Each structure stands twice: as structure tokens, then as C-alpha cells.
Amino acid sequence: MKKINKLLLVGFVFLSGICLCAEDFGSQGHSFPIVEKDFFLSLEEKLKDRPLSETQKNKIQKIIIDKARHPTEVKFIREATAYRRFIYDPSVEAKENYRDLDGKIVVQAGFKVNPLDTITLTSGLLFIDGTNRDHIKWANSQKGEYKWILVKGSPIELEEREERPIYFDQKGVYSKRFNIKHIPCCIRQEGKVLVIEEIPIKSLSSVRRS
């Protein structure tokens, strides 16, 4: 059975809810049989007196496959019509004193840490509509290393066509975290911050970048 990518965007490592892009988005190629085994065992535990029939298992398997191939689009994202650039600072500030088991303060309130002080992103991120040919063409034209994140479309089908890993922002979790409102959107590291750009690719000639 064909292997699939993880559909959740899990390539971020978070410190108190602040994310950093890691080298990989987690293990890929988990096959449906592995997923199904855990899934069905969980159901079997809850339905000990009513075990699932093969027909029921096949039906659930079909639902899983269909959902994986056609995840729900992120509906609050719109096509970019104006250029927008802003900064995302991943610094985390301690809101209170943190103590060890002996009561000694190990982290004082107000202490700040920026994960980008010690971690360098291995690639940028491109948030796009996987059903939009212009978005795909634009993504392919970008120089450098980027991971593609869909907010609409089938990551599995696009991955098969483009022959590259494709991910999906389930429920717009990361679009919300980064305050992305329009696509295409590019995220990359500059120094100790992330630069986020929403780019109106239909009018690139008139875009002025600050």
C-alpha cells in the first residue's frame, strides 16, 4: 500500500508555544497498515464486547485514506492582493520564577530566551494553495531550500506530481500562530527573527519590498 506523508505540520520545535523549523518534519512514510493497527486496537479496547468486523474496518480505512488525500482547507486564508512583510520574534519570556526541588530559583521572572540564538533553520517555508497552478509555479521558482505547506489541496497527489515532500497545515494551526492571512506566503530566518512575507504573485512587477 502506498506510503503517505504526515499531513500535520510537525517540523516545528516549540518552546512555550513558540516554534522553530527543524531539519525534518518528523518521520515520513508511515503506511496505512501501521496507522490502522493502532487505530483499530484503540477501538477494540473501547468495544470489547462488540469487536469491529472486517467490513467496518475497511469502511474506516477508506475514511482515513480519503481524509488523508483530501484534508479540509484552511478557509480563513485568502489570496494575497497586496505585499505584506512583518517580523516574528520567537523569544520566550518567563512570566514567573521557576524553582528546583530545593526551592532555589533557576529561572527568574522576566528572563528571555530566543531559540534562534542556538538553532539555525535548515530551510524556509512556503504556504501555498495546492490547487493553484500559479502558486505551484511560483514555489518552484524560489531559490534556496524551502518546505511546501498547503492550506488547500491534496498533499499526497501534489507530492506524487512534484516528487518532493509536501505538508498540510491542518486546521490552520501554524497559519494562525504566524498570523498568516494571505498566500502565497514565505517564511525565512534573518538573524534572530523570522521574516514573513505575503506576496501577491499576480502583480509582482508592482511590488515594492521594504
VOPAGU-2260 file (C-alpha; in pm, 1 decimal, decimal comma):
REM VOPAGU-2260
SITE   aa  ch    i         X         Y         Z
SITE  MET   A    0       0,0       0,0       0,0
SITE  LYS   A    1     127,9     344,2     -92,2
SITE  LYS   A    2     302,4     532,4     180,8
SITE  ILE   A    3     196,6     885,2     271,5
SITE  ASN   A    4     346,5    1195,6     423,8
SITE  LYS   A    5     247,6    1316,3     762,7
SITE  LEU   A    6     -18,6    1574,1     697,4
SITE  LEU   A    7      30,4    1773,4    1011,1
SITE  LEU   A    8     296,0    2036,9    1004,3
SITE  VAL   A    9     516,3    1890,2    1276,5
SITE  GLY   A   10     852,4    2024,2    1166,9
SITE  PHE   A   11     848,4    2288,1    1435,4
SITE  VAL   A   12    1003,1    2252,9    1778,0
SITE  PHE   A   13     823,4    2468,4    2032,3
SITE  LEU   A   14     934,8    2639,5    2347,9
SITE  SER   A   15     621,9    2750,8    2534,7
SITE  GLY   A   16     428,4    2757,0    2212,6
SITE  ILE   A   17     695,1    2934,2    2007,4
SITE  CYS   A   18     810,7    2740,0    1703,0
SITE  LEU   A   19    1128,6    2680,0    1515,8
SITE  CYS   A   20    1164,6    2491,6    1194,1
SITE  ALA   A   21    1374,2    2178,8    1237,9
SITE  GLU   A   22    1579,8    1976,6     994,2
SITE  ASP   A   23    1294,9    1735,1     930,6
SITE  PHE   A   24     919,1    1735,3     979,7
SITE  GLY   A   25     929,7    1403,6    1157,8
SITE  SER   A   26     939,3    1055,6    1016,5
SITE  GLN   A   27     766,6    1016,6     683,5
SITE  GLY   A   28     624,5     720,0     500,1
SITE  HIS   A   29     416,2     573,9     780,4
SITE  SER   A   30     198,9     324,7     597,3
SITE  PHE   A   31    -172,3     288,8     648,6
SITE  PRO   A   32    -138,9     -62,0     799,2
SITE  ILE   A   33      63,9      81,1    1089,3
SITE  VAL   A   34    -183,5     361,5    1144,5
SITE  GLU   A   35    -475,1     125,1    1112,5
SITE  LYS   A   36    -332,4    -124,4    1359,3
SITE  ASP   A   37    -307,0     132,8    1636,7
SITE  PHE   A   38    -639,2     286,0    1541,9
SITE  PHE   A   39    -826,4     -41,5    1539,6
SITE  LEU   A   40    -665,5    -165,4    1859,3
SITE  SER   A   41    -787,0     151,1    2028,3
SITE  LEU   A   42   -1137,5      91,2    1900,6
SITE  GLU   A   43   -1123,5    -273,8    2000,0
SITE  GLU   A   44   -1038,6    -170,9    2356,3
SITE  LYS   A   45   -1344,7      51,6    2368,4
SITE  LEU   A   46   -1565,7    -206,2    2202,5
SITE  LYS   A   47   -1450,3    -527,6    2367,7
SITE  ASP   A   48   -1797,0    -672,0    2359,0
SITE  ARG   A   49   -1856,5    -550,4    2004,7
SITE  PRO   A   50   -1540,5    -613,3    1802,2
SITE  LEU   A   51   -1513,9    -449,3    1462,2
SITE  SER   A   52   -1597,1    -661,0    1160,4
SITE  GLU   A   53   -1374,5    -662,3     853,8
SITE  THR   A   54   -1640,4    -461,5     671,4
SITE  GLN   A   55   -1633,9    -195,9     944,0
SITE  LYS   A   56   -1255,0    -188,6     941,9
SITE  ASN   A   57   -1247,8    -149,2     563,9
SITE  LYS   A   58   -1500,5     132,8     584,8
SITE  ILE   A   59   -1295,6     315,6     846,9
SITE  GLN   A   60    -980,8     257,8     642,4
SITE  LYS   A   61   -1145,8     420,0     341,4
SITE  ILE   A   62   -1243,5     719,8     553,3
SITE  ILE   A   63    -884,5     754,8     675,6
SITE  ILE   A   64    -744,9     736,5     322,2
SITE  ASP   A   65    -998,4     984,7     184,0
SITE  LYS   A   66    -929,2    1227,5     467,6
SITE  ALA   A   67    -554,4    1196,7     415,0
SITE  ARG   A   68    -583,8    1264,1      43,2
SITE  HIS   A   69    -831,8    1549,2      79,7
SITE  PRO   A   70    -783,9    1734,2     411,3
SITE  THR   A   71   -1013,9    2023,3     496,5
SITE  GLU   A   72    -887,8    2350,5     351,5
SITE  VAL   A   73    -790,3    2643,0     572,7
SITE  LYS   A   74   -1083,0    2868,4     492,6
SITE  PHE   A   75    -969,6    3191,9     659,7
SITE  ILE   A   76    -669,1    3224,9     426,9
SITE  ARG   A   77    -715,8    3446,2     120,0
SITE  GLU   A   78    -519,9    3516,4    -197,9
SITE  ALA   A   79    -264,5    3794,1    -145,8
SITE  THR   A   80    -353,4    4115,7    -330,4
SITE  ALA   A   81    -100,8    4340,5    -155,4
SITE  TYR   A   82     253,2    4284,4     -36,8
SITE  ARG   A   83     286,8    4241,8     339,0
SITE  ARG   A   84     608,0    4191,9     534,0
SITE  PHE   A   85     638,6    4151,3     908,4
SITE  ILE   A   86     867,7    4004,8    1172,7
SITE  TYR   A   87     805,0    3712,2    1405,3
SITE  ASP   A   88    1019,0    3709,9    1719,5
SITE  PRO   A   89    1024,0    3360,8    1873,6
SITE  SER   A   90    1164,6    3481,3    2205,5
SITE  VAL   A   91    1004,5    3338,3    2517,7
SITE  GLU   A   92     982,8    3531,0    2845,2
SITE  ALA   A   93     937,7    3365,6    3184,5
SITE  LYS   A   94     625,6    3508,1    3347,7
SITE  GLU   A   95     724,4    3393,8    3696,1
SITE  ASN   A   96    1016,3    3249,3    3892,2
SITE  TYR   A   97    1084,2    2881,9    3838,6
SITE  ARG   A   98    1242,5    2685,8    4121,1
SITE  ASP   A   99    1410,0    2348,6    4153,2
SITE  LEU   A  100    1312,7    2081,8    4407,3
SITE  ASP   A  101    1517,5    2259,5    4674,9
SITE  GLY   A  102    1334,0    2586,0    4620,0
SITE  LYS   A  103    1628,0    2755,3    4451,7
SITE  ILE   A  104    1534,2    2990,5    4167,8
SITE  VAL   A  105    1671,4    2853,2    3843,7
SITE  VAL   A  106    1484,8    3087,1    3607,3
SITE  GLN   A  107    1387,2    3436,3    3713,7
SITE  ALA   A  108    1072,0    3612,7    3602,7
SITE  GLY   A  109    1146,3    3830,6    3303,1
SITE  PHE   A  110    1424,3    3606,9    3171,4
SITE  LYS   A  111    1407,9    3580,8    2791,9
SITE  VAL   A  112    1538,7    3314,1    2560,5
SITE  ASN   A  113    1535,2    3307,5    2183,2
SITE  PRO   A  114    1572,0    2955,8    2032,8
SITE  LEU   A  115    1728,0    3114,9    1724,5
SITE  ASP   A  116    2029,5    3201,3    1940,6
SITE  THR   A  117    2132,4    2836,5    1921,7
SITE  ILE   A  118    1937,1    2693,9    1627,5
SITE  THR   A  119    1962,8    2785,1    1261,6
SITE  LEU   A  120    1677,8    2692,0    1032,8
SITE  THR   A  121    1774,0    2449,5     759,9
SITE  SER   A  122    1504,3    2573,0     523,1
SITE  GLY   A  123    1233,6    2829,9     477,2
SITE  LEU   A  124     860,6    2762,8     445,8
SITE  LEU   A  125     621,0    2835,7     162,4
SITE  PHE   A  126     248,9    2838,8     239,7
SITE  ILE   A  127      52,4    2787,2     -81,1
SITE  ASP   A  128    -272,6    2667,4    -237,3
SITE  GLY   A  129    -201,4    2324,8    -382,3
SITE  THR   A  130    -483,7    2359,8    -635,1
SITE  ASN   A  131    -349,1    2685,4    -779,0
SITE  ARG   A  132    -106,7    2635,5   -1068,9
SITE  ASP   A  133      34,1    2985,5   -1026,5
SITE  HIS   A  134     120,7    2910,1    -664,8
SITE  ILE   A  135     296,3    2588,1    -761,2
SITE  LYS   A  136     489,6    2759,5   -1039,5
SITE  TRP   A  137     590,6    3037,8    -800,3
SITE  ALA   A  138     700,1    2788,5    -533,6
SITE  ASN   A  139     913,5    2603,6    -786,4
SITE  SER   A  140    1079,5    2928,9    -890,8
SITE  GLN   A  141    1203,2    3013,6    -540,8
SITE  LYS   A  142    1576,9    2981,0    -491,2
SITE  GLY   A  143    1711,0    2806,6    -183,7
SITE  GLU   A  144    1571,2    2534,4      38,8
SITE  TYR   A  145    1201,0    2552,4     119,0
SITE  LYS   A  146     939,2    2317,0     254,5
SITE  TRP   A  147     596,4    2343,5      94,8
SITE  ILE   A  148     295,9    2378,3     324,6
SITE  LEU   A  149     -51,1    2353,0     174,1
SITE  VAL   A  150    -359,4    2525,0     310,8
SITE  LYS   A  151    -573,6    2378,6      34,6
SITE  GLY   A  152    -548,9    2078,6    -195,4
SITE  SER   A  153    -419,6    1723,6    -170,4
SITE  PRO   A  154     -65,9    1696,0     -29,1
SITE  ILE   A  155     -40,6    1333,8    -140,6
SITE  GLU   A  156    -141,7    1397,7    -500,3
SITE  LEU   A  157      81,8    1705,3    -528,0
SITE  GLU   A  158     372,2    1515,6    -375,7
SITE  GLU   A  159     332,5    1245,5    -637,1
SITE  ARG   A  160     336,4    1504,0    -917,0
SITE  GLU   A  161     617,6    1720,6    -785,4
SITE  GLU   A  162     825,1    1434,2    -643,2
SITE  ARG   A  163     904,5    1622,2    -323,7
SITE  PRO   A  164     772,8    1617,2      35,4
SITE  ILE   A  165     451,3    1815,4      75,8
SITE  TYR   A  166     286,2    1903,2     407,4
SITE  PHE   A  167     -52,2    2036,1     512,0
SITE  ASP   A  168    -138,7    2292,4     778,2
SITE  GLN   A  169    -420,4    2105,7     948,8
SITE  LYS   A  170    -691,2    2338,9    1078,4
SITE  GLY   A  171    -462,6    2633,4    1004,3
SITE  VAL   A  172    -274,0    2583,6    1330,6
SITE  TYR   A  173      50,8    2732,1    1202,6
SITE  SER   A  174    -112,0    2992,8     982,5
SITE  LYS   A  175    -277,2    3125,6    1297,3
SITE  ARG   A  176      41,7    3105,1    1501,1
SITE  PHE   A  177     233,5    3307,7    1243,4
SITE  ASN   A  178     -61,3    3540,4    1179,0
SITE  ILE   A  179     -68,0    3447,4     811,0
SITE  LYS   A  180    -376,0    3587,6     640,4
SITE  HIS   A  181    -285,0    3563,6     273,1
SITE  ILE   A  182     -97,2    3330,2      41,5
SITE  PRO   A  183     143,9    3270,8    -117,8
SITE  CYS   A  184     347,7    3329,2     194,6
SITE  CYS   A  185     719,7    3286,6     251,5
SITE  ILE   A  186     886,2    3241,9     591,5
SITE  ARG   A  187    1261,6    3251,6     638,7
SITE  GLN   A  188    1511,9    3323,3     911,1
SITE  GLU   A  189    1702,2    3650,2     923,6
SITE  GLY   A  190    1932,1    3668,9    1221,6
SITE  LYS   A  191    1733,7    3608,9    1538,9
SITE  VAL   A  192    1387,0    3654,8    1390,5
SITE  LEU   A  193    1164,1    3507,3    1122,6
SITE  VAL   A  194    1068,0    3725,1     829,2
SITE  ILE   A  195     719,5    3658,1     695,4
SITE  GLU   A  196     609,9    3783,3     353,8
SITE  GLU   A  197     269,3    3759,9     190,7
SITE  ILE   A  198     328,2    3801,0    -181,6
SITE  PRO   A  199      71,5    3896,1    -449,3
SITE  ILE   A  200     220,1    3691,4    -731,0
SITE  LYS   A  201     -30,1    3824,1    -985,9
SITE  SER   A  202     120,5    4170,2    -955,2
SITE  LEU   A  203     484,7    4103,5    -866,9
SITE  SER   A  204     607,0    4373,4   -1103,6
SITE  SER   A  205     442,4    4640,9    -892,0
SITE  VAL   A  206     557,6    4506,4    -555,4
SITE  ARG   A  207     792,2    4725,2    -357,8
SITE  ARG   A  208     972,4    4546,3     -80,0
SITE  SER   A  209    1079,1    4747,9     219,7
